């Protein structure tokens, strides 16, 4: 896995890990475009990769508190120590460890589905980038996120719809579920959901849902089209060729999010 992370043809480190300042600016710009502001708000970031950089960047840009949630995070001690040396008061160095200041940052190293039912805090903003495509239980995670959202919470989820062997972005859609899960699905898991299926899940738990196309690869889709299984095709070429989307969701449906049926 480490060997593949170093090569762009395979799996890349998360955007928040590689470029936390740019990632923070991207979230803030997307909020501003819909007339919203991060200032004074509590933020939940789903998936942070073990580096505190995005949390610090969001705080420095006006967030009141940031919660970083990632059940698979392995703390990047060197990067966090370097960040702590230049950042106050968000991080603290205690002996050889760099820890977050709980007044500013909360860490959750469990699946959000397992902690949401008893979670006391509600968030003003929920962000993720290249996380949703890796989820095993998209419905359950979305229900959990709705449960911990305030009534006015605004969600931004950047989702990559490509096979993560990026030279062939639609290759994963060319296999049956059994073949994919048995032989080809990477350890990081790719759920292979398409844009319209994400929309359907979010509409179960939020009153307002909108998504926008960030990237599309019509040529790549046409090259693979004859091999792509029908469950991954909507019948609209322009829709099926989409490779990256941004989902906006707001106004959680209280009854649906608290039902807890799937998480």
N, C-alpha and C positions, 0 to 999 in steps of 0.2 A: 504494500500500500504506500509506504513512504517513497519507494522508487517511482511509482506511478504519479504521485503528487507533484514530483519535480518535472513532469513532462506534460505539456499542455494537450497532447493528443489523448491523454487519459484523464484521470480525475484531478481536478484542481482544488487547492485550498479555497475555503469559502471567501467570498468577497469581503466580508466584514473582517476577516482575519488578515487578509492581504492589504486592504486599504480602508481602515476604519474611518478615517476622516472623510474620505470620499463617500463611503457608505452612509455615514451620518448626513452628509449634505444631500445625498440622493433622497433619503427619507424626508428630510425637511423641505426640499424643493417640491416633492410630490404632495406633501401636506399643504404647502403654500398655494399650489396650483388649484386646490379645491377650497381655498379660503380658510385653512386651518393653521394652527401654530403650535409648536411644541412647548412653548414657554410655560413653565409652572406645572407641566403635566407629568403624570407617572407613566412610565413606559415599560412594557414587557417586550423583550427581544427573545424570540424563539430560535435557539441555535446560535451559539457565539464562539464555539471552537476552542475555548480555553484561554483566549486572549481578552483582556479587559479593555482593549482599545476602543471598541465601539461604545461601550458604556460610558467611558470617560469623555469621548467625543460628544455624545448626546448631552451629557451633563454640562459640558463647557459651552454648549450651544443653547442652553436654557431649560433643559428638562429638570424637574424637581427631584425625581428618583428614578433609577433604572433597575429593573430586575432582569438578570440574564439567566435564561433557562436552557439547559442542554444536558440530557442524561448521559451523553457520550463524551462530554468534554474532558480532555486531558490537559491540565493546566500547563501553559507555556511559561515556565518559571523565568527563563532568561528574558523573554520579551516583556513580561509583566514587571520584572525588576527594573528593567531599563525605563519602562513607562513610569513606574513609581518614583524614580529618581528625578523625573521632570514634572511630576504631577502632584499637586496638593489641592484640596484635602481628601481627594477621592480614594486614594490608596495609602496603605501603610506597610512599612517594612518591619517585620518582627523577627529578629534573628536572621535566618536565611530565607524566610518565607515572605512573599508579598501577598498581603490580604486586602480585601476590600473594606472600606469604611462603611459599616452597615447603615449609617445615617444617609448615605448616598446610593449605595449599590447593594442589591440582594442577589445571591447566587442560589439557583435551584438546580441540583444535579439529579433530578428525577424527571420522569415523563410527566408532562403537564396534566395528562389524564388521571394520574394517580393522586395528584395534590389538589386538583381543582375543586372537588366536592366540599372540602373543608377550608378552602382558601378564604381568608378574611378580607384581603385587599382587592379592590377593583381598579382597573387600569383605564387611563385616558387614551392610550395609544398602544397598539400591538403591531410589531414589525417582524418580518422574516425575509430572508433572501436565500434562495436555492435550498430550502428546507422541505417545502411541501412535497416536492416530487419524490423525496426519500421516505415519506411517511408510510407505514404499513396500514394504519387505520386513520385515513383522512377524515372520515365522518366523526370518529370519536375525538380526535384532536380538535377539530373545528367546534364541536359541541363544548369541549372543555374551555377553549378560548372564549367562546361566547359567554360561558358561565362566569369567567373572571373579568369580563368587560363591564365598564360602567355604562349607564344608559346612553351616554354621548360618546362612547369610545369609537375611535376610528382605526381601522385595520389597513395595513399595507403589506401585501405579500408578493414578492417577486418570485416567479415560478419558472423554472427551466424545463421545457417540454422535450428536450433532446435526449437521445441516447447519449450517455456521457462518454462514449467513444466518439468524440465530436466530429470526426471526419465523416461519419455516417449517422447523421442525426435522427434518422427514422428507422434505423436497423432494428431496434428493440421491438418495433411494432410488427415485425415480419415473422413472429413465432407464436405458437400456441402458448397458453398460460402454463401448461405442464412443462413444456420444453424450456420456457423462460425461467420459471421458478426452480426447475431441477438442475439446469446446466449453466444458464447464462446470466441470471440476475446477480449483480455484484453484491459484495458484503454490505455496501452502503444502501442497498435496496433502491430500485426504481419502480414506482407503482404503475407507470405507463399511462396515467390518466391524461386525457386531453382537455383542452380549454373548456369545452361545454360541460364536461363532467365536474370540473372544479366549480363552475358556476352553480350547478345544481346542488352541490353540497353546501356551499355558502348560503344559498337561498333558503335552506332548511333552518338556518340559525340566525340570519340577519335580515332585517327588513329592507335595507338598501344594499344592493350589490351591483358593482360595475367592474368590468375588467377591460383592459386595453392591450392591444398588441404592441409589444416592444420590438420583436424581430420575427421575420418570416423567411422561409427558404423554399420558394416555389420550385426551383430547379431540383433541389434535393428530394423534395416530395415526389415530383414527377419521375425521377430516376428510380425511386423505390416503390412507386404506387402499385404496381402489379403484384408485389409481394406482400403488401401491407394487409393485415387481416381486417375483415369488415367491421369488427367491433371498435376499431380505432379510426373509422372513417365516418364523417357526417354526411358525405355526399356533396359538400361544398368545398371545392378545391382550395379557395383562399383561406377558409377556416382550418382545413386539415393541414395546411402548410405552415401554420404558426409554430414557432419554436420557443418563444419567450413571452410571458404575459405579466402584467401587474394587476392584482386583484385589489379593489377597494371594497371594504365592507363596513357598515355602521348600523347603529340601532339594533342591538341584539334582541332577538325574540325571547323574552324572559321564560315563557313556558317551555319552549323547545330546548333552550340551553340548560335548563335545570332538570329536564326529564331524566338525564343521566343514563339513558338506555344503552348507549354505546361506549361509555367510558367509566 
